[in-house]
Amino acid sequence: MIDHLREVQRRTAMNDDLSTPAPTLVGRFAFDVASDQPSADLPLDVLDGVTKALFAGQTHYVDVPGMGRLRQLLSDHLRVTERADVAADAVVVTAGIQEARFLAIQVLSETYPVVAVPEVVHPGIRNALGVRRPHEVLRLSAAPEDGYLAPIGAIEEALEAGAKLLVLETPSRLSGATYDAQSVRTIADLLVKHDAHAILDTGFAAWSEAPMPSLALQPNAEGRVTLISEALPGVGLEAWSLGVLATSSEHLAGITKLKQIMSICTSTPSQLAAIEFFDRGLQDVTSVRNSLAKARREAVEQAMAVGATVVPGSCANVLAVATIDGTPVGAADGSVSERRAWRV
């Protein structure tokens, strides 16, 4: 038994994907911007609403895929924000974006065992791949001038080489770069041509200042896209671990089954808090995005003034720069995404 445990430990230590560190959920101090999403204080009236519901007896396990009302609210939210048009019963409320990544990758890679992943991707994707590797993983090249998005040519080459599952971020979690409308249409056409499926992380969509056409809304891609994201980014739920996954009915049963094995259900207080945000109309982050965009423009000017290389991106919450000596305070080291850049 001891020898077996040592072998497991040895293999784990050698697994670069599993050992890749991911950004923290919330900032470690007031001016820490190394976390994925901007952090906010939870409104007291939301907390009061959750507390009231708990004292009223809402302390039990809920349905595995999530509370019915929240699933409907999230379905409506995805439709209004033009990210997906799915019914409530196609939505799974996850225990954060990382669980959504894991569920999508583990379940879909059983059906589509050859997976294509950008070489520049959020460490959480690599962590999810490292737990139980698909049959084969193809790396998609990426360049700084494109915001490290995987180019269409690389995606097409991977699909022609046998990939059946794409894992894409738009906007990019490193740079905030997004695919334009023509690129999205082309990716949809490629999915159809090669009978493939895509996992699409749109978690930074709320912060994008550029138009963000959704692959999930392409008519010919219907049933070929599984969307994952934080449920309500930037409103104060950052530490409450609440994510959303929307997929086609044929994959829902497997995802729900694995979800039940992993966590039974997502935290009841977290789901109640999200419902409170919707009921109080507090889910819109437009004013926060505008404020961040102004700060980002100033940061870009300062970075260029000292000779830094600014990676293209259109999201107000993130700025990727290279050619800076040392580690800026509160910045995330982009090298864990397999490219040396600082994300602030």
Buried (B, 14 or more C-beta within 10 A) or exposed (E): EEEEEEEEEEEEEEBEBBEBEBBBBBBEEEEBBBBBBBBBEBBEEBBEBBEEBEEEEBEEEBBBBBBEBBBBBBBEBBBEBBBBBBEBEBBBBBBBBBBBBBBBBBBBBBEBBBBBBBBBBBBBBBBBBBEEBBEBBBBBBBBBEBBBBBBBEBBBBBBEEBBBBBBBBBBBBBBBBBBEEEBBBBBBBBBEEBEBBBBBBBBBBBBBBEEBBBBBBBEEBBEBBBBBBBBBBBBBBBBBBBBBBBBBEEBBEBBBEBBEEEBEBBBBBBBBBBBBBBEEEBBBBEEBBEEBBEEBEEBBEEBEEEEBEBBBBBBBBBBBBBEBEEEBEBBBBBEBBBBEBBBB
